[in-house]
Amino acid sequence: MYIRNFCIIAHIDAGKSTLADRLLEITGTVPKEKLKPQLLDSLALERERGITIKLAPVRLRYTINDTQYTLNLIDTPGHVDFSYEVSRALAAVEGAILLVDATAGIQAQTLAHGLAALDQNLTLISVINKVDLSHADVQKSTKALTDTFGFSESEILLVSGKTGQGVDKLLQAIVERIPAPKSETDKPLRALIFDSFFDSFKGVIAQVRIVEGQTPPVNSKISFLRTQAAGHILETGFFVPQLTVNEGLKSGEIGYIATGIKEPDLVRVGDTISSTFEVEPLPGYKEVKPMVFVGLFPIDADKYFELKDALAKFRLTDPAFSYIPEQSQALGAGFRCGFLGLLHAEVVQERLSGEFNVDLMVTVPSVEYLLNNQPITSPSELPQGENITDLKEPWVKLRIFVPQNYIGSVMELIQDKRGRFLNMQHFGLQVEMSYEMPLSEMVTNFYDRLKSVSSGFASLDWEFLEFREADCVRVDILVGGEKVDALSMIIIKEKAESAGRLMVEKLKEVLPRQNFAIAIQAAIGGTIIARETLSPFRKDVTAKLYGGDRTRKDKLLEKQKKGKKKMKMVGRVEIPQEAFLSILKS
């Protein structure tokens, strides 16, 4: 067969999308006049931030020695939040281009995805990108690849995705080194779903690799073996990179199947499509579970239903995103949303604001806890007070890649975050440090601090381990004696007091002063653990006096004091949106 299936795997900013642009240009898949930077990054946010969020398949035609080959490329995301998508893309191909940035060397996701590709017995083509840059260190990157993965120097290709240098040799290597897929068209259909998206006319469109058999004719019934759903084939085709209809897909090919299904939950990444329920599903499937939870509230309460519609539409494009209604005393009606990680949460917020024009207020990120084996995704669900029994928190395994001279500062940071050291491996001048750490310590400012203590050189990869016993408490924030539920947080007991004190100090800075004193308190159950007092405005009631004895002044001051006391009893402190926003951002 003259088919080669491969994907590009690398860390963020290694130049995957730029290299994909050159492959599209050199093979003539996209005419030069229609080519634009990061063509496969279809979302405006991807091009704006320079990162790949959604994987993108494309079919290339390449002729060598008068033989035309079909090259099926999958451009994958580089961030850890989307690692499950990458694992399913790896399962759909026979080979992978392992891309290393010549200015940065091997980084965490390079190693994680490279090892995952080797686990699936894929043929790896090692490529060093950005060799045209003046500060590129090709020798250092070559040594890192030979030490880490065991490549010989002669195997490693040098390319520039920007200028096109070396890309011809890369195309030849893809044809020569990556094996052709097995042709098993005589077996029943088994197709692996490695991604999907929603079309309002055709329903869910599954991006698939045909592992065995071939697709039946249009309007034939198809089965989804993991979700036990059923649909119909409305259309099949492939990507160039736009959808191109064909008459069917055969074993070894990559393309799409329009299923006609209107519920995205029924078509999941990693599931197997077949024409019968009587065959075994393909291995490796797992349900994607949200790891980070954030409350999303409309800044204008009248926009609640607009936000609800926007979330419902967005859910069709991103099956990993989930949401349920939530009511807050402070912020009103909103939604508790689940995400794969912090970048996923940030991306969804930006897309909701940009694509659906929704102004959002976002609560403090939290993780899922287990209380008596029941999931808790919001601090308000945890009982008040101390001595909470059978509470468990999620732990993750961290892989951190960092230059040797930053080992001490990174270790200090992770110990402060309750991390447990596992081991350390040296790869030339780089070190891979393995730790176990609670996920809750990662969802605040961990990534920013890691970049800070390593001068931006550290890279991070993580995977979920298990739920472990935790001694946590719920810290409530009270303003003027009233609880502000949007600022409540679940935190480890030993850090509760310092976190509460930090929050009340920050609130004192951002809350507007009133005509009466306001008590800002942090509490665990009925125990106040931190307090600040916001001093009142003071009107000079004695300014109009022009003489007389002291008793006249005292009389006016006493009257003012009684008035303030009365105002404090009946007055409510309204926390403005700007104060919430500045607190939640910090």
Stockholm file with secondary structure:
# STOCKHOLM 1.0

chainA/1-586         MYIRNFCIIAHIDAGKSTLADRLLEITGTVPKEKLKPQLLDSLALERERGITIKLAPVRLRYTINDTQYTLNLIDTPGHVDFSYEVSRALAAVEGAILLVDATAGIQAQTLAHGLAALDQNLTLISVINKVDLSHADVQKSTKALTDTFGFSESEILLVSGKTGQGVDKLLQAIVERIPAPKSETDKPLRALIFDSFFDSFKGVIAQVRIVEGQTPPVNSKISFLRTQAAGHILETGFFVPQLTVNEGLKSGEIGYIATGIKEPDLVRVGDTISSTFEVEPLPGYKEVKPMVFVGLFPIDADKYFELKDALAKFRLTDPAFSYIPEQSQALGAGFRCGFLGLLHAEVVQERLSGEFNVDLMVTVPSVEYLLNNQPITSPSELPQGENITDLKEPWVKLRIFVPQNYIGSVMELIQDKRGRFLNMQHFGLQVEMSYEMPLSEMVTNFYDRLKSVSSGFASLDWEFLEFREADCVRVDILVGGEKVDALSMIIIKEKAESAGRLMVEKLKEVLPRQNFAIAIQAAIGGTIIARETLSPFRKDVTAKLYGGDRTRKDKLLEKQKKGKKKMKMVGRVEIPQEAFLSILKS
#=GR chainA/1-586 SS CCEEEEEEECCTTSSHHHHHHHHHHHTTSSCGGGCCTTTTCCSHHHHHHTCCCSCEEEEEEEEETTEEEEEEEEECCCSGGGHHHHHHHHHTCSEEEEEEETTTBSCHHHHHHHHHHHHTTCEEEEEEECTTSTTCCHHHHHHHHHHHHCCCGGGCEECCTTTCTTHHHHHHHHHHHSCCCCCCTTSCCEEEEEEEEEETTTEEEEEEEEEESBCCCTTCEEEETTTTEEEECCEEEEESSSEEEESCCBTTCEEEEECCCCCGGGSCTTCEEESCTTSCCCSCCCCCCCCEEEEEEESSGGGHHHHHHHHHHHHHHCTTCEEEEEEETTTEEEEEEEESSHHHHHHHHHHHHHHHCCCEEECCCEECEEETTEEECSGGGSCSSSCCCSEEEEEEEEEEEEEGGGHHHHHHHHHHTTCEEEEEEEETTEEEEEEEEEGGGTTTTHHHHHHHHTTTCCEEEEEEEEEEECCEEEEEEEETTEECGGGCEEEEHHHHHHHHHHHHHHHHHHSCCCSSCEEEEEEETTEEEEEEEECCCCCCTTTTCCSSCHHHHHHHHHHHHHHHHHHHHHCCCCCCHHHHHHHHHC
#=GC SS_cons         CCEEEEEEECCTTSSHHHHHHHHHHHTTSSCGGGCCTTTTCCSHHHHHHTCCCSCEEEEEEEEETTEEEEEEEEECCCSGGGHHHHHHHHHTCSEEEEEEETTTBSCHHHHHHHHHHHHTTCEEEEEEECTTSTTCCHHHHHHHHHHHHCCCGGGCEECCTTTCTTHHHHHHHHHHHSCCCCCCTTSCCEEEEEEEEEETTTEEEEEEEEEESBCCCTTCEEEETTTTEEEECCEEEEESSSEEEESCCBTTCEEEEECCCCCGGGSCTTCEEESCTTSCCCSCCCCCCCCEEEEEEESSGGGHHHHHHHHHHHHHHCTTCEEEEEEETTTEEEEEEEESSHHHHHHHHHHHHHHHCCCEEECCCEECEEETTEEECSGGGSCSSSCCCSEEEEEEEEEEEEEGGGHHHHHHHHHHTTCEEEEEEEETTEEEEEEEEEGGGTTTTHHHHHHHHTTTCCEEEEEEEEEEECCEEEEEEEETTEECGGGCEEEEHHHHHHHHHHHHHHHHHHSCCCSSCEEEEEEETTEEEEEEEECCCCCCTTTTCCSSCHHHHHHHHHHHHHHHHHHHHHCCCCCCHHHHHHHHHC
//
